[in-house]
Every structure is written in structure tokens, then in C-alpha cells.
Amino acid sequence: MWLKTVLVLTFLCVVNGILLETSKNINLKIVGGEEVVPHSYPYQVGIAIREPKERKGWCGGALISNEFIITAVHCLKGIQLATVYLGAHDVHNLSSNAIKIDVVQSDMLLHHLWTPRYAVHDIALIRLPDPIPFSDSIQPIPLPTPQTIVSPGQMLVATGWGRTSTNTSIARPTKLHSVKLRVEPDATCKNLFFHYDPTLNICLEGNREKTSCFGDSGGPIVATNEKTGTHVLVGITSYGRKCENVSVLTRVVAYLDWIAVISGV
């Protein structure tokens, strides 16, 4: 589904003299937007940051097995307690199949090479306290294979919960939204961010009206098989430049070995 989007994130860092936007208090803003068909993205996870209190906010993630969620390091660094939502469409009115689980810091497995100064290796796993049952509304998303290719011009889908207006007095929507975005040439992001690495990142289109910035930080970016309609996780929302230009994703295929060692997936 298509929607017009703009996002402002409250954790800012400077790289190469450029203001980057990742998330700390995670204040997400979507302008316009369409709600997805309920439970059409059963791998989608919401992550409510609860402690420390000054970091309260929201991130996204994706379920990759009955024990593990994948998200971004910058969502979890320094976090002591979070609540994950699985099988949710309306996070304020959970269906009977939805599950809420509290996770503590020891369950948050951050990539050991994460570098906040350059926003490199922005990938993390959450280990669930107990294996969860799958249902029509809770399903893992397949990881890419080493042969998976993401090419410029390809359309990807981002999903998440975020504000539908730049007016912060309007409450963040409680229902899941999505947007289709085009992959940009690596040179586009490299020209903006000297630390951009085509082997570790994906460059995604973005402007004032449409950008992956709309989605929750750490949220899934997926490729869709047009014949089968199935999704494959290819990216994780990482950072951008004031959400008016391109967005940078963590390229999941670059971390398959790391994911496998920790999760067995």
C-alpha cells in the first residue's frame, strides 16, 4: 500500500558534518497514510521502550523464529526493559491472538561491532523468554539467502506504527501502516554519508512526501515475490537525513552468519 510520509526522530548524531536521524525517544511522524489489511504482515513486531524512563518510546521489529525478534541496535542500546507486541494490528485494542511480552536487558543481543558515531552494524536480536505459538496473526518472516539481490529501482515495503501528522497534538495511530519505496543507487547515499557501505547498507528513496522514515526505527523492510505474494526480510530501518532525503537501511543479508550463530535461524 502507498502512503505519503514524513518522520521526525529525536535522537540525532552528526556524521561527516551531516545531521543523522536514528531514534532515542523515537518520536515518529507519518503524514497521510493508509492502514494495512489486519494481520497481513504477521511478522511485524512493536517494541515499547519502558525503562529507562527518559528513553520511553516505540520501535519496530520483525519475528524471525518462535524465539527471536530482529530490530536495530539504536533502539535497544541502554534499554533495561521493553514490551514486545506480536500479532498486533491495533496496539491499543489487541485481538485475542495478540501477545505482549516483557523483555529485559539480558534478552537484548546487540551487534558487537555497533558504532553509534557512524551508525554502522545497526542490528540486534531480542530473545523471547519462552518460545511462542504461531497463528494466522503471528508468523516469522523468512530471511534472505546469500543469493538474494536488492537492486536499484526495486520496490520494497516498509511497515510500522507512526504519527499521521506533523502536529504532535494528534495522537500516534494505533493501527499498522505501510509504504512502498524504491531502492536508490548506492552512490546516492554514498554522496551524503561517507560511512555508507554498500555491503552493509541499502539506500532507499525518501522525500517530504514519502520515505522509510515513516516507519518505526528498527522496523522491517521487505521484498515481495510478485508471483506468490510472500515477503523476505531484506532491510532494517536505520537512519536518514532529516527524513527529507534518502534513508539508509541495514542490509540483512550481510549479517546472516551473525544471526545464525546467535539464533540458529
C-alpha positions as CSV (number, residue, x, y, z in Angstrom):
1,M,0.0,0.0,0.0
2,W,1.1,3.6,-0.7
3,L,1.1,6.5,1.7
4,K,2.7,9.9,1.9
5,T,5.1,10.1,4.8
6,V,7.3,12.3,6.9
7,L,9.1,11.3,10.1
8,V,11.0,13.2,12.7
9,L,13.2,11.2,15.1
10,T,14.5,12.7,18.3
11,F,17.9,11.1,18.6
12,L,20.4,13.0,16.5
13,C,24.0,12.3,15.7
14,V,26.4,14.0,13.3
15,V,28.4,12.0,10.7
16,N,30.6,13.7,8.2
17,G,29.1,17.0,9.3
18,I,25.6,15.9,8.4
19,L,22.7,15.5,10.9
20,L,21.5,12.0,11.0
21,E,18.3,10.8,12.5
22,T,18.0,7.5,14.3
23,S,15.9,7.1,17.4
24,K,16.2,7.7,21.1
25,N,12.8,8.9,22.3
26,I,11.6,7.7,19.0
27,N,9.0,10.4,18.1
28,L,7.6,9.1,14.8
29,K,5.5,11.2,12.4
30,I,3.6,10.0,9.3
31,V,1.8,12.5,7.1
32,G,-1.2,10.9,5.4
33,G,-1.2,7.2,5.2
34,E,-3.2,4.0,4.8
35,E,-3.9,1.3,7.2
36,V,-2.9,-2.2,6.1
37,V,-5.3,-5.2,6.0
38,P,-5.2,-6.6,9.6
39,H,-2.6,-9.3,10.1
40,S,-1.4,-9.1,6.5
41,Y,2.2,-8.6,8.0
42,P,2.1,-11.3,10.7
43,Y,5.9,-10.9,11.3
44,Q,5.5,-7.3,12.4
45,V,6.6,-6.6,16.0
46,G,6.0,-3.4,18.0
47,I,8.6,-2.6,20.7
48,A,7.5,-0.3,23.5
49,I,10.5,1.1,25.4
50,R,9.7,1.3,29.1
51,E,13.0,1.8,31.0
52,P,14.9,4.0,31.5
53,K,12.0,6.5,31.6
54,E,13.9,9.1,29.6
55,R,14.1,6.7,26.7
56,K,10.4,5.8,26.6
57,G,9.2,5.4,23.0
58,W,8.5,3.0,20.2
59,C,10.4,0.9,17.8
60,G,9.6,-1.8,15.2
61,G,11.0,-5.2,14.7
62,A,10.3,-8.5,12.8
63,L,9.8,-12.0,14.1
64,I,12.3,-14.4,12.6
65,S,11.5,-17.5,14.7
66,N,9.4,-18.6,17.6
67,E,12.2,-17.3,19.9
68,F,13.8,-14.3,18.2
69,I,13.0,-10.8,17.0
70,I,15.3,-8.7,14.8
71,T,15.5,-4.9,15.2
72,A,18.1,-2.1,15.3
73,V,20.8,-1.6,17.9
74,H,20.0,2.1,18.3
75,C,16.5,1.1,19.6
76,L,17.9,-1.0,22.4
77,K,21.2,0.4,23.4
78,G,21.0,1.3,27.1
79,I,17.4,-0.1,27.5
80,Q,16.6,-2.0,30.6
81,L,13.0,-3.1,29.9
82,A,10.8,-3.2,26.9
83,T,7.4,-4.8,25.9
84,V,7.1,-6.5,22.6
85,Y,3.8,-6.8,20.7
86,L,3.3,-9.8,18.4
87,G,0.2,-10.4,16.2
88,A,-1.0,-6.9,16.8
89,H,-2.8,-4.7,14.3
90,D,-4.3,-2.1,16.7
91,V,-1.9,-1.9,19.5
92,H,-4.5,-0.2,21.8
93,N,-7.1,-2.8,21.1
94,L,-5.3,-6.1,20.9
95,S,-7.0,-9.1,19.3
96,S,-7.3,-12.4,21.2
97,N,-4.4,-13.8,19.2
98,A,-2.0,-10.9,20.0
99,I,0.7,-11.4,22.6
100,K,2.5,-8.9,24.9
101,I,5.8,-10.0,26.4
102,D,8.2,-8.1,28.6
103,V,11.9,-8.5,27.8
104,V,14.8,-7.4,29.9
105,Q,18.3,-6.1,29.0
106,S,19.9,-9.6,29.1
107,D,17.5,-10.6,26.3
108,M,18.7,-7.8,24.1
109,L,21.6,-9.0,22.0
110,L,23.3,-6.1,20.3
111,H,25.8,-6.5,17.4
112,H,29.3,-6.3,19.0
113,L,30.6,-4.0,16.2
114,W,27.9,-1.4,16.6
115,T,29.4,2.1,16.2
116,P,27.0,4.9,17.1
117,R,29.2,7.6,15.7
118,Y,28.9,6.1,12.2
119,A,25.6,4.2,12.7
120,V,27.4,1.0,11.5
121,H,26.2,-2.5,12.2
122,D,22.8,-1.3,13.4
123,I,21.3,-4.7,14.0
124,A,20.2,-6.5,17.2
125,L,18.2,-9.5,18.3
126,I,15.7,-9.9,21.1
127,R,15.5,-13.4,22.7
128,L,12.0,-14.1,23.9
129,P,11.7,-15.7,27.4
130,D,9.8,-18.7,26.0
131,P,9.0,-20.0,22.5
132,I,5.8,-18.5,21.2
133,P,3.0,-20.3,19.3
134,F,2.4,-19.4,15.7
135,S,-1.0,-18.4,14.4
136,D,-2.6,-16.7,11.4
137,S,-1.6,-13.4,13.0
138,I,1.9,-14.4,14.3
139,Q,4.3,-15.8,11.8
140,P,8.1,-15.4,11.2
141,I,9.4,-13.8,8.1
142,P,12.0,-15.6,6.0
143,L,15.5,-14.2,6.0
144,P,17.2,-13.6,2.6
145,T,19.6,-16.2,1.2
146,P,23.1,-15.3,0.3
147,Q,21.9,-15.1,-3.3
148,T,19.2,-12.5,-2.6
149,I,19.8,-9.4,-4.6
150,V,18.3,-6.0,-3.9
151,S,18.8,-3.7,-7.0
152,P,18.2,0.0,-7.7
153,G,14.7,0.6,-8.9
154,Q,13.3,-2.4,-7.0
155,M,10.3,-1.6,-4.8
156,L,10.4,-2.6,-1.1
157,V,7.7,-2.4,1.6
158,A,8.1,-0.7,5.0
159,T,5.7,-1.2,7.8
160,G,5.2,0.4,11.2
161,W,3.1,2.4,13.6
162,G,3.8,6.2,13.5
163,R,2.2,9.6,13.7
164,T,-0.1,10.6,10.8
165,S,0.6,14.4,11.2
166,T,3.4,16.7,12.0
167,N,1.0,18.2,14.6
168,T,2.2,16.4,17.7
169,S,-1.1,17.1,19.5
170,I,-2.6,14.4,17.2
171,A,-2.1,11.0,18.7
172,R,0.0,8.4,17.1
173,P,-2.2,6.0,15.2
174,T,-2.7,2.6,16.8
175,K,-3.1,0.7,13.6
176,L,-0.4,-0.7,11.4
177,H,0.5,1.2,8.2
178,S,2.8,0.5,5.2
179,V,4.5,2.2,2.3
180,K,6.2,1.1,-0.9
181,L,9.6,2.7,-1.6
182,R,12.2,2.4,-4.4
183,V,15.8,1.3,-3.9
184,E,18.2,4.1,-4.9
185,P,21.7,3.6,-6.4
186,D,24.4,3.2,-3.7
187,A,26.1,6.3,-5.0
188,T,23.1,8.4,-3.9
189,C,23.7,7.5,-0.2
190,K,27.4,7.4,-0.5
191,N,27.4,11.1,-1.7
192,L,25.6,12.0,1.5
193,F,27.2,9.7,4.1
194,F,30.9,8.9,3.7
195,H,30.5,5.9,6.0
196,Y,27.7,4.3,3.9
197,D,28.9,0.8,2.9
198,P,27.0,-0.9,0.0
199,T,27.9,-4.3,1.5
200,L,26.2,-3.4,4.8
201,N,23.5,-0.9,3.8
202,I,20.7,-0.4,1.4
203,C,19.9,3.1,0.0
204,L,16.1,3.8,-0.1
205,E,14.2,6.7,-1.6
206,G,12.8,9.5,0.6
207,N,11.4,13.0,0.4
208,R,9.0,15.2,2.2
209,E,6.0,13.2,1.0
210,K,7.3,9.6,1.1
211,T,10.1,8.0,3.0
212,S,11.0,4.9,5.0
213,C,11.5,7.4,7.8
214,F,7.8,7.0,8.4
215,G,8.3,3.5,9.8
216,D,9.3,2.6,13.3
217,S,13.1,2.6,13.7
218,G,14.3,-1.0,13.6
219,G,11.2,-2.0,11.6
220,P,11.3,-4.4,8.7
221,I,11.8,-3.5,5.1
222,V,10.8,-6.4,2.9
223,A,10.9,-7.5,-0.7
224,T,7.8,-9.1,-2.2
225,N,7.6,-12.1,-4.5
226,E,5.1,-10.8,-7.0
227,K,4.0,-14.3,-8.1
228,T,3.5,-15.7,-4.6
229,G,3.0,-12.6,-2.5
230,T,5.4,-13.8,0.1
231,H,7.8,-11.4,1.8
232,V,11.5,-11.7,2.5
233,L,13.3,-9.5,5.1
234,V,16.0,-7.5,3.3
235,G,16.4,-4.4,5.4
236,I,16.0,-2.8,8.9
237,T,15.2,0.9,9.2
238,S,18.3,2.6,10.5
239,Y,18.8,6.3,9.8
240,G,18.3,9.2,7.4
241,R,18.9,12.9,6.8
242,K,16.1,14.9,8.3
243,C,13.7,12.4,6.6
244,E,13.6,14.7,3.6
245,N,16.1,12.7,1.6
246,V,17.2,9.1,1.2
247,S,17.0,6.7,4.1
248,V,19.7,4.1,5.0
249,L,18.8,0.5,5.9
250,T,20.8,-2.2,7.5
251,R,21.3,-4.9,4.8
252,V,20.2,-8.1,6.5
253,V,22.0,-10.5,4.1
254,A,25.3,-9.1,5.3
255,Y,24.5,-10.4,8.8
256,L,23.2,-13.9,8.1
257,D,26.2,-15.6,9.8
258,W,25.9,-13.4,12.9
259,I,22.1,-14.1,13.1
260,A,22.6,-17.8,12.7
261,V,25.3,-18.1,15.4
262,I,23.0,-16.3,18.0
263,S,19.6,-17.6,17.0
264,G,20.1,-20.7,15.0
265,V,18.0,-19.2,12.2
